[in-house]
Amino acid sequence: MESLIIYLKFISIYLKCRLEYRIAFILDILMPIFSYSINYLTISIILNRFSSIRGWDFNQIMFLYTINLFSYGLSGVILYTPMRSLDNLVKNGDFDMFLTKPMNPFLHLINRQFEHIFIGHLILGSIVFFICLGKLNITWSVLKVIWLILVLLGATLIQGAFMIITGSLSFFYTNSTSVASSILNSLRGFIDYPISIYNKGLKILLTFVLPYGFISFYPSKYFLNKSNDEIFHHLFQYATPIVGILLFILSYKIWLLGVNNYKSSGS
């Protein structure tokens, strides 16, 4: 609770500083909205031509895509910049200061940095999500709303775990974060569409090796009643929160290994 209070105070200070340059702040948020709007338009053009992809229509793919976008934005606000900054911190020896303060280095790093650009992801994701809900035949209940919240939290943990893992590579290999992040972002692009459209190798990769499929595809099958698009066990549609927790724990273990492996290279 104390860490959360400190983090919220940091966000408040950060936003006050950024809002001194309001135009730049607003443009930073609008840029990803514009960029991802083009992605939505691209999907719209594809679906307008083919009507559906393996039984998934436009609104259903928008639902799937938006879970991916929203969870990426939520994790990115907190973790993207801290993890991307690790390369330089380790290379220059500046990570030393996180080891000399009376605070968990992981929490200290997160508390020092915040990425407001990802607010744009959250805004666009929320807008499209509610538009989709109005067009999809989903019967909502209290339990289903609670499950949606748990799915979004689980998906956010999965996205965040990959950010932590790519950042932690900096402790073992310098200049590795950008390359690893680019590779993972490319793979994340595969879940913009149902992973059932891909070959068996990619399905296995996105389910068991790098479980991006649990971010949006498997939970969307539950909400959209896609029982006819089974590729592995039907219980996978309920696994997102569990996969998120386990993967996040694993990513933190890798972070700890990295911290223990850290050797200052600063002057």
N, C-alpha and C positions, 0 to 999 in steps of 0.2 A: 504493500500500500504506500509506503514511504517513497519507493522508487517511482510509482505512478504519479504521485503528487509532484515530485521533482521534475518528471518528464513533462507534465502538463504546464508547469511553470516555465520550463524551457520553451515549449511551443508558444506560449503566450508572449515571451520576450522576443522569440524569433519572428513571429508574425508582426509584432509592433515595428521591429527593425525593417522588415521587408516592405511593410505598408508605407514607409516613408518614400518609397519609389513605387507608387501605386500603378502607374501605367506599365512598368516593367513586370510587376507582380501579376497583373491581370493578363498580360501577354504570355507570360510563362504558363499560366493555366489554360489559356485558349489554344496554345500550340498543340498539345496532345489531343484536345477536343477536335481540332481541325484534322489532324493526322488520322485519328481513329475513325472519324466520320467518313473519310475516304475509304477506309477498310469496309465499313458498313455498306457504303455505296457499291463497292466492288462485289461484295457478297450478293447484294440486291440485283446487280446486273447478271451475275451467274445464275441466280435462282429464277430470275425473270425469263431466262432462256431455257433452263432445264426443268422448271417447275418445282422439282425436289431432288435431293441427293440421298439415295438409298432410303427413301421414305420420309426424310426429314424436310419439311417445307421451310420457307423463309423465316417465319416467326419462331419456329422451333430452333433453327440454327442461330437466330439472333439471341434467343434465351441462353443457349449453350455458350455462345461467344461472349455474352455480357457477364456471365459468371466468371469466366476467365479474366476479362478486363477489370471487373470490380475487385476481385481478390488480388490481382496483380497491383492495382492502384493502392489498395489498403496496406499490403505488405511493403510496397515501394515507398510510401510516405514515411515509414518508420525505418526500413532497413536498407534501401537501395544506396543512398549516399554514404552511410557509414561503412558498408561493406566494400563499395567501390573505392573508398579512400584508403583502405588498408594497404594497397600496393605501395603507395607513396609513404605512408606512415612507417611501414616495415623497412622499406628501402632506405629511408633517411634516418632511421633509428628513432623517429619521433613517437613510436609506440611505447617507448620507455615510460613516458609520463602516465600512461594508463595503468602501469604496474606499480607505481609509487604512490598512488592515491588510495585512501581508505574506502574504496568502492569496487564492486565487481567490474573488471575491465570491459566486459561485454555491455553491461548496462551503462557504464560511463561513456563508451563510444557512441551508443545510441542516443544518450541524453545530450550529446554535444552537437548532433546533426539531425536535420529534418529536411525532407524534400517536398516543398510545396507544389512542385510541378505535377505531382501525382494526384493532386486535388482535381485536376482536369479529368483524369481517368474515372474518378469517383462520381463526378458530376454527370459526365456522359453516360457512364454505366448505369447510374440510377435512372436517368431519363429514359433510356432505351429499355431498361428492365421493366419499368412501369408501363411503357407503351406495349411491350410484349404481353404483359399480364392481361391487358385489356383485350388482346386478340387471341389468346390461347384458352382452350377449354380446360382450365384447371379448377377443380373444385377444392376450395381452400377450407381448412379447419385450423383450430388453434394448434393442434399437434403438427400439422403440415407447415405452419408458419415457424414454429419452434425448430422443426427439422431444417427448414431453409436457412435459418440463422446459423445452426450448427454446421451445415454444409458450407456456408460462406466463410465461417471461421476456420473450418478444416482446410478449405481451399486456400485461404490466406496463409495458413501455417505451411502448406506445401510450397507455395510460391516463396514465402520467406525463407524456408529451409534451403531452397536452391540458391537464394541470394547469399545466405550465410556460408554455404559450402564453397561457392565460387570465391567469396571474399577470403575465406580461411586458407585457400590455396596459396595466398600470398606469403603465408608463413613458411611454406615449403619451396615454392618456386616464385621468383620475382617476375613481375610483368606477366603474370598468368591470368589475372582476374578478367581483363578485357577479352581475352581469347575465349576463356571458359564461358563467360557471360554471353558472348556472341553466339557460341554453339548452342547453349541452353535456350536462348531467345529464339533461335531458329527452330529448335525442337518444339518450343511452346507454341509456335505458329501452327503446328500440325493439329492442335486441339481447337483451332478456330472452326473446324468441321468435325463431324462425327468420326471417331477413329475407326469405326467399323468399315469405312471406305478404303482403308489402307491394307497392304499385304500383311501376312501373318507375322513377319519379322518386326514390322513397325508396331503392330498391335501388342506384341510381347514387350518390346522396348518401352512403349508408353504406358504399360500396365505394371510390369514387374521390375524393370531396371530403373527407369526414370519415370515414376508414376504420375505423369502429367494427366493421364486419362481420368484420374480421380478428382481433378479440379473441376471439370465441367461435364464430360461425357457420361460417366457412370451416374452421378447424381441427377443429371437431366433426364436419364432414362426413367427414373422413379417419378419425377414430377410430370413428365410428358407421357407416361404409361407406354414406354417403348419396349414392351416385352418381346416384340417380334424382331428386335435388332440385337439379339444376344450373341456375344462373341466369347465370353468366358462365363464364370459362375454368376447367376442372377443376384446373389447376395452382395456382389461388388457395388451395386447401386447404393448400398447402405454403409459403405466402408470409408467414405471421405473423411469424417472426423477422426477415425482411428488412424488412418494412414497419415493424416496431417500431424497428429500428436507424435506418432512414432518417428516420422521423418524429421520433425523439428528436434526431437530429442537426439536423434542421430547427428543432425547438423551441429548441434551444440557440443556434442562429444568430439566432433571433428574440430570445432573451434578450440576446445580445450587442449586437444593434441597439438594444434597449431601454436597456441600460446606457450605450451611447454617446450615446443621446438624452437621458439623464437630466440634469436641471438642478435643483440643490438649491433647495428652497423653504422650508428651515428658517430659523429666526431666528438 
